[in-house]
Amino acid sequence: MHVLTILDHPDPNSFTAAVARSFNMGAESVGHTTELADLHAEGFDPRWTMADVEGEGPDRLPADVRLEQERIDRADAIGFVFPLFWWGMPAMTKGWVDRVWSWGWAYDQLDDPEKSLQRPRTGVLLVPAGARSDEMGELGYRAAIETAWISGTFGYFGFAHRELVLLNGSKGSKTRREALLRRAHEVGASLKAPI
Ligand SMILES: Cc1cc2nc3c(=O)[nH]c(=O)nc-3n(C[C@H](O)[C@H](O)[C@H](O)COP(=O)(O)O)c2cc1C
C-alpha cells in the first residue's frame, strides 16, 4: 500500500515527529511505500477563508487544497500524527481537515457518515497525549473523541478500517516514550488493507 502520513508539529525534534518517523519505518518494514506531509515545514495555511467558500466545487478549488487532495488520491492508507490539544485536534490538523476534505470531493451527504465520495482507505490516528489512559477513560474523553473522530469525521472520508491510537503519557519517562515509539512502529507494520 501507499501510506500518506500527515504530521502536525513545528519541532522536527519533538516526540510527535519521532512518532511519525517510527510509524513510517514500521510501514516500510513490511513493504509499504510512504510519503510524509509535514504541514508546518511545508507552511500549509490552515485558515478557512473566502477562497475556500468561493472555491467550492472541483474546478475552483484553491491550489494548495488541490495539491493536498492529489496526495490523498495517491494514498491507500493515511496516518495522522498530532498531539492532543485541549481534548481535540491542534489548529493545523483541524484546518487541514476542514479545507482539504471538502464537500463535493470527500462527501456530499451530511446525514450519512458512511456515504463518502472517496474510495475506501485505511485511516489511523496516532495521537500523543499528556494524560494517562485511565484518566481519559474515566472522565469520558476517550469516548467523546472516538465518537467525534472515528464514528463522525472519518466516516465521511471513507476510512474503513479506521483506528484511534492514543499514545498516553507522552510527557513521561524515556522508557515510556520508547515504548510508545515501538507502538507507533507496530501500528505502521500492521496496517490493514482498506475494506
Ligand atoms: C496547547 C496544549 C494543549 C494540550 N492539551 C492537552 C489535553 O487536552 N490533553 C492531554 O492529554 N494533553 C494535552 N497537552 C499535552 C500534549 O498532548 C503533549 O504535550 C504532547 O503530546 C507532547 O508531544 P510533543 O512532546 O511532541 O510536543 C497539551 C499541550 C499543549 C501545548
The ligand as an SDF file (V2000), in Angstrom:
LIG
                    3D

 31 33  0  0  0  0  0  0  0  0999 V2000
   -1.7540   23.7940   24.0000 C   0  0  0  0  0  0  0  0  0  0  0  0
   -1.6580   22.4040   24.5950 C   0  0  0  0  0  0  0  0  0  0  0  0
   -2.8150   21.7310   24.9340 C   0  0  0  0  0  0  0  0  0  0  0  0
   -2.7470   20.4330   25.4590 C   0  0  0  0  0  0  0  0  0  0  0  0
   -3.9070   19.7740   25.7630 N   0  0  0  0  0  0  0  0  0  0  0  0
   -3.8460   18.5010   26.2140 C   0  0  0  0  0  0  0  0  0  0  0  0
   -5.0440   17.7970   26.5010 C   0  0  0  0  0  0  0  0  0  0  0  0
   -6.1630   18.2880   26.3610 O   0  0  0  0  0  0  0  0  0  0  0  0
   -4.9280   16.5110   26.9530 N   0  0  0  0  0  0  0  0  0  0  0  0
   -3.7250   15.9020   27.0980 C   0  0  0  0  0  0  0  0  0  0  0  0
   -3.6890   14.7250   27.4780 O   0  0  0  0  0  0  0  0  0  0  0  0
   -2.5610   16.5440   26.8200 N   0  0  0  0  0  0  0  0  0  0  0  0
   -2.6010   17.8410   26.3970 C   0  0  0  0  0  0  0  0  0  0  0  0
   -1.4440   18.5010   26.0930 N   0  0  0  0  0  0  0  0  0  0  0  0
   -0.1780   17.7700   26.1720 C   0  0  0  0  0  0  0  0  0  0  0  0
    0.2520   17.3230   24.7890 C   0  0  0  0  0  0  0  0  0  0  0  0
   -0.6210   16.3600   24.2470 O   0  0  0  0  0  0  0  0  0  0  0  0
    1.6780   16.8070   24.8860 C   0  0  0  0  0  0  0  0  0  0  0  0
    2.4610   17.9180   25.2530 O   0  0  0  0  0  0  0  0  0  0  0  0
    2.1550   16.2450   23.5990 C   0  0  0  0  0  0  0  0  0  0  0  0
    1.5440   15.0320   23.3620 O   0  0  0  0  0  0  0  0  0  0  0  0
    3.6490   16.0270   23.6890 C   0  0  0  0  0  0  0  0  0  0  0  0
    4.1370   15.9430   22.4090 O   0  0  0  0  0  0  0  0  0  0  0  0
    5.4740   16.6930   21.9920 P   0  0  0  0  0  0  0  0  0  0  0  0
    6.4980   16.3860   23.0560 O   0  0  0  0  0  0  0  0  0  0  0  0
    5.7670   16.1160   20.6580 O   0  0  0  0  0  0  0  0  0  0  0  0
    5.1380   18.1770   21.9340 O   0  0  0  0  0  0  0  0  0  0  0  0
   -1.4770   19.8190   25.6240 C   0  0  0  0  0  0  0  0  0  0  0  0
   -0.3020   20.5140   25.2760 C   0  0  0  0  0  0  0  0  0  0  0  0
   -0.3860   21.7920   24.7710 C   0  0  0  0  0  0  0  0  0  0  0  0
    0.8880   22.5040   24.4020 C   0  0  0  0  0  0  0  0  0  0  0  0
  1  2  1  0
  2  3  1  0
  2 30  2  0
  3  4  2  0
  4  5  1  0
  4 28  1  0
  5  6  2  0
  6  7  1  0
  6 13  1  0
  7  8  2  0
  7  9  1  0
  9 10  1  0
 10 11  2  0
 10 12  1  0
 12 13  2  0
 13 14  1  0
 14 15  1  0
 14 28  1  0
 15 16  1  0
 16 17  1  0
 16 18  1  0
 18 19  1  0
 18 20  1  0
 20 21  1  0
 20 22  1  0
 22 23  1  0
 23 24  1  0
 24 25  2  0
 24 26  1  0
 24 27  1  0
 28 29  2  0
 29 30  1  0
 30 31  1  0
M  END
$$$$
